[in-house]
Amino acid sequence: MVWRNPSWGIENVPDPSIGPHDVLMRMGACGVCGSDVSMLQVEDDGYIAYGSECSFPCVIGHEIAGEVIEVGHAVQSLKPGDLVYVEEKQWCGRCDYCRSGDFGQCVNREQVGFTIDGGYADYVAVEDRFCWNLEPLFKAYSSKEEVLEAGALLEPLGDVYQGMFTSAGGFPPGGHVVVFGAGPIGLAAMALAKAVGAGEIIAFEPEEPRRGLARVLGIEHVLDPFHDPDVSPAEIIMELTDGKGAAMLIEAAGELARDLPWMEQAMAVRGKIVLLGIRPGYPRIDPLTYQILDGSLYGCLGHPGHA
């Protein structure tokens, strides 16, 4: 947490140049992530609310999709006119972690929109190995604009998949899943949990518009965690799961100090808690709960290097 009193503005910046392995893209769509917002928000002491690495000045925006307009002479997999999604984490491929397949922990990593310029500019240049062709999305969408918007959603969806399945290893068939937060990350977690056959899916979200989006996804149990001050979310989870608790609980709100105790109280035997929301702080953790239940706590930040 080294950045204090952030400011932002709209400026003219030079168009990026490309090397032999790079592609130059014209931006087609770029999402607004909670981390983008929290880089401009401050805590009481004036430091930014975002809790991970970033380098300023920087053009933010990392949920990006665009159209290739130029390629370096060594690029063979892409050509001008291709629509692509770009990985946010730019890994070196040479350090020990990359060679072990842990691209997200690359010691030389850069992050589009955090440490290097991102998608709120007109043009972005990246190596071709970080691009994924969006051509398959035309099977589901009819226009280029729709494909680009869907492509921009692949970064947050990939982040959630990485946390739930690559890092945490998924949950047993029919296992109950709880999601705190019904923003884009939480909604993606609900959709993935439903797609792979979760039992009860329970969502907690204080904002009604977001609860409405969860219902559109077909989530039956969508609740305001503050609706009844005499009944905690943990008690609701235990009641809805017949006392078994949840096989996986996902924190997607960035309110760890508030949500983590509830999650621990409602964790099933060998249950898993996955941290996807980002906020600096030092929440209380009850180690004995994990020891008694043989439970696990997993962290995840970004979706690097995997299909």
C-alpha positions as semicolon CSV with decimal commas, in nm:
position;residue;x (nm);y (nm);z (nm)
1;M;0,000;0,000;0,000
2;V;0,230;0,271;-0,129
3;W;-0,006;0,503;-0,315
4;R;-0,171;0,791;-0,134
5;N;-0,413;1,060;-0,248
6;P;-0,463;0,932;-0,605
7;S;-0,584;1,154;-0,886
8;W;-0,699;1,085;-1,238
9;G;-0,751;1,270;-1,562
10;I;-0,813;1,234;-1,934
11;E;-0,498;1,294;-2,137
12;N;-0,352;1,239;-2,481
13;V;-0,091;0,964;-2,477
14;P;0,131;0,836;-2,759
15;D;0,002;0,538;-2,954
16;P;0,201;0,227;-2,855
17;S;0,457;0,078;-3,089
18;I;0,497;-0,297;-3,145
19;G;0,783;-0,543;-3,156
20;P;0,818;-0,860;-3,363
21;H;0,598;-1,072;-3,133
22;D;0,341;-0,802;-3,054
23;V;-0,003;-0,717;-3,180
24;L;-0,159;-0,372;-3,183
25;M;-0,529;-0,368;-3,100
26;R;-0,800;-0,109;-3,131
27;M;-1,011;-0,132;-2,817
28;G;-1,362;-0,262;-2,868
29;A;-1,481;-0,313;-2,511
30;C;-1,338;-0,267;-2,163
31;G;-1,512;-0,351;-1,838
32;V;-1,513;-0,146;-1,520
33;C;-1,373;-0,369;-1,246
34;G;-1,404;-0,305;-0,875
35;S;-1,026;-0,275;-0,866
36;D;-1,041;0,010;-1,117
37;V;-1,276;0,193;-0,883
38;S;-1,079;0,110;-0,569
39;M;-0,757;0,249;-0,722
40;L;-0,933;0,587;-0,717
41;Q;-1,094;0,544;-0,375
42;V;-0,906;0,609;-0,052
43;E;-0,919;0,468;0,298
44;D;-0,935;0,694;0,603
45;D;-0,558;0,743;0,596
46;G;-0,559;0,858;0,233
47;Y;-0,409;0,542;0,085
48;I;-0,583;0,382;-0,211
49;A;-0,842;0,114;-0,136
50;Y;-0,688;-0,130;-0,385
51;G;-0,464;-0,375;-0,204
52;S;-0,240;-0,528;-0,471
53;E;0,043;-0,411;-0,696
54;C;0,003;-0,120;-0,931
55;S;0,230;0,143;-1,083
56;F;0,126;0,501;-1,146
57;P;0,093;0,688;-1,375
58;C;-0,091;0,419;-1,569
59;V;-0,384;0,393;-1,808
60;I;-0,623;0,164;-1,620
61;G;-0,864;-0,096;-1,762
62;H;-0,787;-0,467;-1,778
63;E;-1,110;-0,644;-1,883
64;I;-1,039;-0,586;-2,248
65;A;-1,126;-0,709;-2,594
66;G;-1,034;-0,550;-2,922
67;E;-0,963;-0,581;-3,292
68;V;-0,614;-0,654;-3,419
69;I;-0,500;-0,380;-3,658
70;E;-0,128;-0,459;-3,687
71;V;0,098;-0,754;-3,605
72;G;0,473;-0,791;-3,564
73;H;0,667;-0,981;-3,830
74;A;0,707;-1,289;-3,607
75;V;0,336;-1,322;-3,527
76;Q;0,176;-1,618;-3,704
77;S;-0,135;-1,697;-3,498
78;L;-0,319;-1,366;-3,549
79;K;-0,384;-1,125;-3,832
80;P;-0,543;-0,780;-3,874
81;G;-0,919;-0,801;-3,832
82;D;-0,913;-1,075;-3,567
83;L;-1,107;-1,006;-3,248
84;V;-0,919;-1,102;-2,932
85;Y;-0,939;-1,110;-2,555
86;V;-0,619;-1,028;-2,365
87;E;-0,487;-1,183;-2,045
88;E;-0,444;-0,921;-1,775
89;K;-0,133;-1,082;-1,626
90;Q;0,169;-1,072;-1,855
91;W;0,402;-1,351;-1,741
92;C;0,763;-1,404;-1,843
93;G;0,759;-1,781;-1,905
94;R;1,117;-1,818;-1,780
95;C;1,116;-1,788;-1,401
96;D;1,080;-2,092;-1,174
97;Y;0,709;-2,029;-1,113
98;C;0,625;-1,995;-1,481
99;R;0,825;-2,311;-1,560
100;S;0,615;-2,488;-1,296
101;G;0,291;-2,364;-1,457
102;D;0,218;-2,106;-1,186
103;F;0,198;-1,815;-1,428
104;G;0,003;-1,596;-1,187
105;Q;0,297;-1,598;-0,947
106;C;0,553;-1,497;-1,211
107;V;0,820;-1,289;-1,038
108;N;0,859;-1,069;-1,348
109;R;0,490;-1,019;-1,418
110;E;0,333;-0,705;-1,551
111;Q;-0,040;-0,638;-1,529
112;V;-0,235;-0,465;-1,801
113;G;-0,418;-0,169;-1,649
114;F;-0,222;-0,189;-1,323
115;T;0,150;-0,173;-1,397
116;I;0,138;-0,115;-1,775
117;D;-0,112;0,086;-1,979
118;G;-0,450;-0,079;-2,026
119;G;-0,777;-0,066;-2,209
120;Y;-0,911;0,281;-2,135
121;A;-0,685;0,398;-2,415
122;D;-0,778;0,374;-2,783
123;Y;-0,497;0,128;-2,859
124;V;-0,315;-0,142;-2,663
125;A;-0,004;-0,339;-2,765
126;V;0,065;-0,683;-2,615
127;E;0,253;-0,998;-2,708
128;D;0,052;-1,239;-2,920
129;R;0,086;-1,517;-2,658
130;F;-0,144;-1,322;-2,425
131;C;-0,423;-1,299;-2,685
132;W;-0,712;-1,542;-2,731
133;N;-0,906;-1,539;-3,056
134;L;-1,277;-1,465;-3,006
135;E;-1,391;-1,629;-3,330
136;P;-1,570;-1,915;-3,142
137;L;-1,804;-1,660;-2,980
138;F;-1,970;-1,597;-3,316
139;K;-2,147;-1,929;-3,257
140;A;-2,342;-1,756;-2,979
141;Y;-2,349;-1,391;-3,090
142;S;-2,438;-1,236;-3,422
143;S;-2,248;-0,906;-3,425
144;K;-1,892;-0,792;-3,372
145;E;-2,002;-0,557;-3,096
146;E;-2,166;-0,840;-2,902
147;V;-1,860;-1,061;-2,939
148;L;-1,633;-0,784;-2,813
149;E;-1,854;-0,717;-2,511
150;A;-1,866;-1,087;-2,428
151;G;-1,490;-1,104;-2,481
152;A;-1,432;-0,832;-2,223
153;L;-1,619;-1,047;-1,970
154;L;-1,374;-1,334;-2,014
155;E;-1,120;-1,176;-1,779
156;P;-1,347;-1,163;-1,472
157;L;-1,499;-1,500;-1,561
158;G;-1,152;-1,650;-1,596
159;D;-1,052;-1,501;-1,261
160;V;-1,347;-1,674;-1,094
161;Y;-1,277;-2,004;-1,271
162;Q;-0,913;-1,984;-1,164
163;G;-1,014;-1,939;-0,800
164;M;-1,292;-2,196;-0,785
165;F;-1,140;-2,476;-0,992
166;T;-0,769;-2,426;-1,063
167;S;-0,668;-2,295;-0,721
168;A;-0,932;-2,452;-0,495
169;G;-0,993;-2,766;-0,700
170;G;-1,371;-2,736;-0,722
171;F;-1,628;-2,900;-0,495
172;P;-1,800;-3,240;-0,478
173;P;-2,100;-3,303;-0,708
174;G;-2,410;-3,166;-0,539
175;G;-2,206;-2,964;-0,291
176;H;-2,368;-2,646;-0,164
177;V;-2,214;-2,315;-0,274
178;V;-2,247;-1,975;-0,110
179;V;-2,148;-1,646;-0,274
180;F;-2,109;-1,317;-0,087
181;G;-2,149;-1,034;-0,334
182;A;-2,355;-1,025;-0,655
183;G;-2,139;-0,800;-0,868
184;P;-1,977;-0,933;-1,186
185;I;-1,740;-1,162;-0,994
186;G;-2,012;-1,301;-0,770
187;L;-2,254;-1,349;-1,059
188;A;-1,986;-1,535;-1,255
189;A;-1,927;-1,760;-0,954
190;M;-2,298;-1,838;-0,933
191;A;-2,317;-1,918;-1,305
192;L;-2,016;-2,151;-1,286
193;A;-2,146;-2,322;-0,973
194;K;-2,480;-2,381;-1,144
195;A;-2,314;-2,508;-1,462
196;V;-2,113;-2,777;-1,281
197;G;-2,400;-2,909;-1,069
198;A;-2,393;-2,743;-0,730
199;G;-2,666;-2,833;-0,483
200;E;-2,810;-2,526;-0,315
201;I;-2,663;-2,197;-0,440
202;I;-2,706;-1,920;-0,186
203;A;-2,622;-1,558;-0,262
204;F;-2,594;-1,265;-0,020
205;E;-2,608;-0,913;-0,159
206;P;-2,732;-0,593;0,010
207;E;-2,823;-0,409;-0,315
208;E;-3,159;-0,500;-0,470
209;P;-3,059;-0,439;-0,837
210;R;-2,777;-0,689;-0,799
211;R;-3,003;-0,936;-0,621
212;G;-3,232;-0,906;-0,922
213;L;-2,949;-1,004;-1,157
214;A;-2,879;-1,312;-0,946
215;R;-3,245;-1,413;-0,979
216;V;-3,219;-1,370;-1,357
217;L;-2,945;-1,634;-1,346
218;G;-3,193;-1,869;-1,183
219;I;-3,049;-1,852;-0,830
220;E;-3,329;-1,941;-0,589
221;H;-3,182;-1,823;-0,259
222;V;-3,085;-1,457;-0,301
223;L;-3,080;-1,273;0,030
224;D;-2,994;-0,942;0,191
225;P;-2,740;-1,025;0,463
226;F;-2,875;-0,737;0,676
227;H;-3,246;-0,809;0,632
228;D;-3,287;-0,949;0,983
229;P;-3,027;-0,831;1,237
230;D;-3,123;-1,119;1,467
231;V;-3,039;-1,389;1,211
232;S;-2,689;-1,412;1,065
233;P;-2,610;-1,536;0,713
234;A;-2,430;-1,832;0,874
235;E;-2,752;-1,940;1,043
236;I;-2,944;-1,906;0,716
237;I;-2,685;-2,116;0,531
238;M;-2,698;-2,393;0,792
239;E;-3,079;-2,398;0,775
240;L;-3,090;-2,411;0,393
241;T;-2,831;-2,691;0,383
242;D;-2,999;-2,902;0,653
243;G;-2,713;-2,840;0,890
244;K;-2,442;-2,966;0,654
245;G;-2,291;-2,630;0,566
246;A;-2,142;-2,522;0,233
247;A;-1,881;-2,714;0,036
248;M;-1,752;-2,387;-0,110
249;L;-1,798;-2,029;0,005
250;I;-1,685;-1,745;-0,219
251;E;-1,604;-1,395;-0,101
252;A;-1,667;-1,168;-0,399
253;A;-1,752;-0,844;-0,219
254;G;-1,415;-0,739;-0,080
255;E;-1,561;-0,722;0,271
256;L;-1,343;-0,986;0,433
257;A;-1,362;-0,857;0,789
258;R;-1,741;-0,880;0,776
259;D;-1,793;-1,191;0,563
260;L;-1,515;-1,427;0,669
261;P;-1,653;-1,510;1,016
262;W;-1,992;-1,597;0,864
263;M;-1,822;-1,815;0,604
264;E;-1,620;-2,002;0,866
265;Q;-1,932;-2,064;1,074
266;A;-2,114;-2,214;0,774
267;M;-1,834;-2,424;0,624
268;A;-1,899;-2,795;0,570
269;V;-1,655;-3,070;0,657
270;R;-1,361;-3,028;0,414
271;G;-1,524;-2,707;0,299
272;K;-1,336;-2,445;0,098
273;I;-1,338;-2,069;0,127
274;V;-1,223;-1,882;-0,186
275;L;-1,119;-1,518;-0,165
276;L;-1,189;-1,325;-0,486
277;G;-1,283;-0,979;-0,354
278;I;-0,989;-0,745;-0,302
279;R;-0,950;-0,501;-0,017
280;P;-0,654;-0,427;0,210
281;G;-0,693;-0,521;0,573
282;Y;-0,633;-0,789;0,831
283;P;-0,955;-0,982;0,900
284;R;-0,979;-1,222;1,191
285;I;-0,932;-1,589;1,098
286;D;-1,026;-1,877;1,328
287;P;-0,760;-2,146;1,270
288;L;-0,938;-2,399;1,491
289;T;-1,238;-2,405;1,257
290;Y;-1,017;-2,515;0,969
291;Q;-0,846;-2,776;1,184
292;I;-1,171;-2,927;1,314
293;L;-1,343;-2,931;0,974
294;D;-1,033;-3,010;0,766
295;G;-1,121;-2,691;0,582
296;S;-0,917;-2,478;0,345
297;L;-0,877;-2,111;0,258
298;Y;-0,772;-2,018;-0,096
299;G;-0,661;-1,694;-0,255
300;C;-0,669;-1,601;-0,622
301;L;-0,583;-1,292;-0,820
302;G;-0,630;-1,293;-1,195
303;H;-0,650;-1,555;-1,467
304;P;-0,312;-1,618;-1,630
305;G;-0,190;-1,858;-1,891
306;H;-0,464;-2,121;-1,893
307;A;-0,746;-2,188;-2,138
